């Protein structure tokens, strides 16, 4: 049964742009993708959870970085949305969503690289790196590239 794309809602999600002392951004190579697909920490917002709480929880779940090791610099003014490409519709999120609406947070990382641990209970990343935002844009999966560009544009005053 094919569901009408337009009738599906967007999945609420929170994302983190994590800057280190050198102005580089945390990115991880997705563990579940056979082709290189890097992304920043992000994930769904649970019922009753505020976007910032979700962002900090996702950061912890995906990187092992505790909330006391980051400080909030900014967040996106509005929700940023993307649609799943046709080949993923009905396959991810049990087919309940046509894409995601995301609230992004810019955090400064106050810890050390040794505070990062991607070997978590449910690992999302196989490797991680600090990258300039231009390199992050080049390595993201194509259907998320416009979202990342929009987020980086909004946070441009803090990105080098």
Secondary structure, 3 states (H helix, E strand, C coil): CCCCHHHCEEEEEEEEEEECCCCCEEEEEECCCCCCCEECCEEECCCCCCHHHHHHHHHHHHHCCCHHHEEEEEECCCCEEEECCCCCCCCCHHHCEEEEEEEEEEEEECCCHHHCCCCCCCCCEEEEEEECHHHHHHHECHHHHHHHHHHHHHCHHHCC
